[in-house]
Amino acid sequence: MSLLARTSIVSAATLASRVLGFVRDAATAAVLGAGPVADALVAALALPLLARRLLAEGAFNLAFIPALARAEAAAAGAPRRLAGATLLLLSGALLSFSLAGAVFMPQVIGLLAPGFAPDGQRAEVAIWCGRVAILYLPLAGLAAIFGGIANGAHRVLLPALAPVVANITVLAVIAVLLARGLVASDAAAFAIAAATVAAGVAQLALMMLAARRCGAVPRFERAGLPWRAAAGVMRAAAPALLFAGLSQFRLLMVAAVVSVSPGAVAALNYAQRLMDLPLGLVGASAGAILVPALLKRSRAGDAPEAAGRAVLAALAFALPAAVGLAVLAQPIVVTLFQRGSFDEQDARLTSALLAVLALSLPAQGLERILSATAAAAGEVKAAERIALASLALCLAAALLLARTGGAAPAAVAVALSAMGSILGLGALLARRGALRLSGPVLGSAAGLLVASLMMGAAVAGLSALWPVPQGMAAAAVRLCALVGAGVLVYGGAALALKALLPRLAGAGAGG
């Protein structure tokens, strides 16, 4: 199968997974709304969601697959032994963590959601749901190993479909809950937590099926396993896992700060889920396109210019997406989520958080591009320090801003943290000569910003002139029309500015 065909399969499966993820979140919102029970479930699923983001979405492969390739070149049978040692090490660590987490779940929930009253409903439901959901962690570790083995053998279809199967599993359980009228109940939250574990089992089964008869299927021999090499894989994977989980780490910090406000944790989660699609697309382009291109361009000596153009490409997507999400936050949330237990008050809170989080989208998108550039340039350690410093900034800013007005101001900390990260990464890469932002690139970036703002103004004006109609179908048509109008305005403005800016620059140079 060609590289283009494999990329197309992964892209199509990823898009299908994202769409089903939205459907799953909308169905969860219909069952639980954004009240105390939803808060409890989101807190309980925080660690499983983090594990899925770190392990089940390919970040671990960046260290594991090259290690398998080196083992294959070293000796026959070495990939099997390395895979076996890595499997035992990773799954054993995650299983131990899961068992300890189940025992100390009250303390875990106290850390993740300190605003929950220890003897209140939210804490009690979160503890019981968390003790079930945390069993997902070792399943995610096993799925990551078998998925890496399958990907290393260029088998992409079944691993790419694994998130789709996981979403379908959870949706099936939610459909039963809706059919039985079990909404806004503790039993519904517990069932969704159990469905998350079932989804992990389904993912693992599909990954094992994909890896069958591969040359690196784990082997456990009496002669011993390469534990040192497996530990090396774990250490090498740490930076990729950190960079992949930055947005989720920030969400956990802000959620912990705002957990004292009923409904804020669930609303923040729903808003972040709407951010995941554009962020995921930028991240996928960074890993699948930018890093190989930089490695190739480095031989020709023009990697800094390639990185600058990648920054521009990310802005071309992230800037209009951010403005669009901010301007259309209310109709997007109402259309996608407001039904069942998710009422008008929940929609107002979620849309306010989405509008604030949208401010961070360009910075978080650039962060993924610059992190990938730093990795390609061999500046992993410095990039790790910058990432950790940005997380410390996020926590400090969230604690400070939450005092000024609650959940929405606290969410601004995400944008501040991401901005600090890209400033640090940009300075590092520029100092090392790995990033060069030429005059044309900066001019084009300014043009994209102006085009995005023009789009936002046009959509906001059209939205004000077009009252929200009655009925979900009519509201969806209005939203699609507003999005379409925004695309047309942005495209037209970007093309016009692209033609105008060189003329202005030439006139300025002539003067």
N, C-alpha and C positions, 0 to 999 in steps of 0.2 A: 504494500500500500504506500502511495506517495506521501511526502510530507504535507502537501496541500490537502490531500484527502483526510489524513489523520487530524490536521488542524481543523478542518471543516466539521468533522465528527465531534471533536471535543467542543468546538464553539456551539454547535447546535444542541448538544447535550447540556452544556452549561446554561444556555439560554432557556431550555426547557426546565432545567432545575430551578432557575431564578423565578420563572413564571409560576411554577408549582409552589415555590417558597412563598411568593406573594399570596397565592390562593390559600396556602396553609395558615399564614399569619392572619389573613382576613377571616378565615373560618375560626381560628382561635379567638380572635377579637369578638366575633359574633357569639361564641360560647361564653367567654369570660368577661368581655368588655375591658375596661382599664381600671377596675376597682381593686379591692384588697386581695381577692383570690388570684387575679391576674398578676398583681405585684408579687405574690408568693411564688407563683409558678415561674415567673421570669427569674427571680432570685435563685430558685432551685435549679433552673436550667442553665445558669450562668457558666458553670464549669464545663458541662457537656458541650455547650455552644462554643466555648473557647477551645476545647479539645478538637471539635470538628473543624474549626477555622485553622488550627495549627497543623493537624494531622491528616484530616480527611480531604483537604483541598489542594494537596500536592506540594506544600512547602517542604515536607520531609524528604521528598524525592530529590531535591537539589543536592543533598549530601549522600543519600542512599544509593541512587542509581550510578553515579560516578564510582562509588566504592565497589559496587558489584562489578563494574567494567574493569577496574584495576585488579580485582580478585580473579576475574576470568582470564586476564592476561598473565597472571602469576602462576596458576596451576590448575589442573583439571579438578573439578569438584570443590574448588575454593569458594565460588559464589554460594553454593548450597550451605557450606559451613558458616560463612559470614552471615548469610540470611538467618540461619538458625540461631546463631549467637545474638544477633541484633533483635530478633523476635523475642527471645527469652528475656533479654535485658530490658527492652522497652515495655513489653506487656507485663513483665514481673514488677517493674517499677510502678506502672499505672495501676495494676491490680492492688498492690500494697497501698498506694495513695488512695484508691477507692475505698478499701476496707477501713483505713484510718479515717477517711472523710465521712463514711457512714457512721462510725462510732462518735466522731466529734462534730457531727453536722450542726448541732446548736451553735457551737463556736464558729463554724464556717459561715453560717447564715448571719451570725452577729458581725462577722467581718465584712461580708458582702453587702449586707443591708443593716447597718447599725441603727437606722431609724425605726426598724420594726420593734414594737414593744415585746420584750422577751416572753410575756405570758399572753400575747394577743393572738388573734386569728391568723394574721399574716405570717408570723414567725412559726406558729404550729404547723400550718399547711406547708410552708416552705421546707421545714425540717423533714416532714414525712415524704414529700415529693422529692426532695434532694437525696434522701437515702436510697430511693429507687433510681433516680436519673443518673447518679454518679457511677452506676455500673456501666454506663456507656463508655467511660474512659478507656478501659482495657480493650473493649471492642474496637474503638477508634484506632488504638495502637496496632492491633492485629490487622485491621483493614489497611492501614498505611503501609505495613510491610508487604502484604500480598499485592496491594495496588502498585507499589514500587517495582515489585518483581514483574508484574504484567506490563507496566509501562516500559521497563527496561528491555523487554522482549518485543516492544512496539505493538502491544495489544492495547488498544485504546477504547474500543467500543464499550465493553462491559464495565471497566472502571469509570468511564465517563457517565454511564447510566446509573451508577450506584447512588448518587445524590437524588436522582429522580425516583428511584425505588424507595429510598428513605422517606421522601416527602409523601409519596403515595401511601406508604404504611401509616404515617401519622394522620393523613387525611381520611383514611378508612375508619380509624378510631373516632375522629371528630364527627364524621358522618353518622356513626352509631349514636354518639352523644346527642347530636341535634335531633335525630329521629326519636330518641327516647325522652327528649325534653330536659336533659340534664345540663342546664345552663347556669352559669354563675354559682357553681356548687363546688365544694371541696372534692367530691367524687370525680367531677369532670377534670379538675386540675391533676388529681392523682392518675387518672386514666391517660391523660396526655403525657405525663412524666413516664409512665410505663410504656407508652407508644414510642417514646424517644429511644428507649432501650431496644424495643423490638425493631425499630428502624436501624439501629446499630447492628443487630444480628443479620438483618436483610442485606445491609451493605457489606458486611464481612463475607456472607455466603456468596455474593456476586463477585467480590474480589478474589476469593479462593477459586471460584469457577474460572475466572479470567486467567489466573496464574497456573492452572493445572498443566502439567507436562512441560513447564518452563524449565530451563536449565538451572535456575537459581531457587527452585522450590526448597524450603528449609530442610536440612538434614541434621540429625542429632547423632553424633558418633561417639563411641567410647574413647576414641583417641584424643578427644578434647576439641573444644571450639575456640575460635580466635577472639577471646573476650577483649583483648586490647584493641583489636581492629574495630570491634563492635562499639566499644566505648569511644573510639575515634569518630565513628559515624555520628554518634550522639552529640559529641562536642562540635563537629562540623555543621550539624543541622541547627544548632542553637541560634546563630545569627539569622538564618532564614525564617525560623519559627518566630523570633522576636519581631522581625520586620513585618511578617504576615499578620501578626496579632496586635499590632499597634492600635488600630482602630477599636478592636475589641477590648484591649486593656483600658483605653481611655473611657470607653462606655462603662466598664465595670467601676471605674473610679467615680465618674459622675453619678452613676446610679447609686453607689454607696452614700454619696453626699446628699442626694435628694430623696433618699428612701424614707425620710421622716414624713414626706408629703404623700398622702394616700393617692394611688393611681399614677404617681410620677414615674416609678420604675417601669411599669408596663408601657406607659405612653412613650417613654424614652426608647424602649426597645422597638416599638412599632415604627417610630420615626427613623431609627438607625437602619431598620430593615429596608426602608425606602432608599436610604443612602447606599446600601450595599451593591446595588446593580451598577451604577456608574463607577463606584470605587473598584468593584470587581473587574470591570472591563479594562480600566486603566492598569490595574495590577496584572491582569493577564497579558496585556500588551508589553508591559515591562519585562515579564519573565520569558515570554515566548518569542518576542521580536527584538526588544532593545538589547538584552544581554548578548545574544548571539551576534547581533550587528556590531556591538561595541568591540567584542573580541575579534571580529573580522577586520573592523576598521582600524584597530590598534596596530595591526601589521602595516597598514598604509599610512599611519601617522595622522589620521584625521578623526580620531575618536572624540576629541573635545567638541568639534563641530557637530558630530553626529549626536552627542548628548544634548547639545543646545537645541538641535532640531527636534529631538524627542521631547524636550521640555515644552517646545512650542506645540507639538502635536497633542500633548496631554492637556495643555491649556485650551486648545481648540475644542476639546470635548468637555472638559471640566467646568470652564467658565459659564457657557450657556446652560449646562445642566444645573449648576448652582443657582443661577439667577432664576431659572424656570422653577426649580423646587421651592425657592423662597417666595416667589410671586404667587404660585399656584398651590401652595401648601394646603390651604383650606379645602379647595375642591378636590385635590388629590386624596386627602385623608377621608373626606366625606364619601367620595365615590367608592374607594377601595374598602373602607372599614366600617362606615356607619350603618350598622344593621344589627339585629338581635340585641345582645347585652351591651353593645358599644353605642352609647347614646351621644347626644349633641355636646354635652359637657366633655366627654372623653375626646371627641373630635377636636374641640377647641384647644385642649391641652396638647394633644398630639401634633396638631398643625403648628402650634406656636413653637414646639420643640423642633419640628422639622425645618421650619424657617430659620431657626438659629443654627442648627446643625449644617444646613446648606452652606452657610458662610465658610465652613471648614473644608468643603469639597475640593476647591482648587488646591489648597495647601496640602491636603492629604493625598490628592492625586500626584502632585509634584513630589511629595515625599517618597512615594513608591518608585517613581522614575529615578530620583536622585539616589535612593538606597540601592537600586539595581546598578546604577552607574558606579557607586562606591564599591560594590562587590566586584564588578568587572575590573575596577582599577586597583584592586588589592587593598582597599582601605576599610576592611570589614571591622577591625577593632575600633577604629575611630568612629565609624558609623554606629556601632553598638553603644558607645559612650554617649553619643548625641541622642540616640533613641531613648536611652534610660533617663537622660537629663530632661528630655521633653515630657516623659511620663511624670517625673517629679514636678515639673512646671504645671502639668494638667491638674494634678491633685491639689497643689497649693492654690492655683487660680480658682478651681471649683469650690474649695472651702471658703475662699474670700468672697467670690461672687454670689454664692448661695445666700449670704447674709443680706444682700441687697434686694432680693426679690424672689427667691425660690428656685424652681427647676430651670426655667428658661435662661436666666442670667448664668446659672452654673454651667449650662451647656455651652456657653461661649468659651469655656476653658478648653474645649476640644479644638476650636479654631486657633486659640492662642498657642496651645501646645504644638499643633502641626506647623504653625508659622515659625515658631522657634526652631523646630526641627529642620525645616527647609533652609532657614537662614544659616544654621550651623553646617548643614550638609553642603549648601552652595558655597560657603566660604572655604570649607575643607577642599572641595573638588577644584575650585578656582585656584587655590593656593598650590595644589598638587599638579595643576595643569591638565586636569581630567575633564574640565567643563569650560566652554568658551561661549559666551552669549554675545554674538556679534551685533552690530548696529541694525542690520535688517531683521534679525530675530527679535530684538527688543521692540523695534517698530511694529512688527507684525503682532507681537504680544499686546502692545497698546491698542492696535486696531481690533483685536479679538475682544478686549475688555470693553471698548466703546460699542462694538457691535452687540455684545451681550447686554449692555445697559440699555441700548436702543430697543432690543428685543423685549427686555423686562418692562420698559415704559409702555411699549405698544400693547403687550399682553395685559398689563395692569389696566390700561385705558379701555381696552375691549371688554375686559372682565367687568369693569364698572358700568359700561353701557349695556351689557347683556345680563339681565337679572338671572339669578339661579332659578331654573324651572322646577316644577313639582315632578316627582317621579325619578326613580333611579336611572332609568334608561335615558331620559331627556338630559339629566345631569351628566351622564357619561358622554353623550353626544357633545354637550357644551364643552366638557373638558378636552375631548379629542380635538374639537375645532380650535380651542385656544392653543393647544400644543402645536397643531398644524400651522396656525398663524405665526406662532413664535419661531418655528423652524424656517418659515419663508422669510420673515423679517431678518432673522439672524443671518441666513445664507445670503440674502441680498445685500445687507449692510456689510458683511465681511468681504464680499466680492468687490463692492464699491470702494471700501477703504483700502483693499489690497491694491486697487488700481490708482487710488488717490495718493497714498503715502509716498511712493517713490517720486511722484511729481513734486510734492511738497518738500521732500528732502533735497531734490535737485534745485528747486527754487531757492531754498535756504542756503545751499552751497554756493549758488551763483551770486546771491546777495552778499 
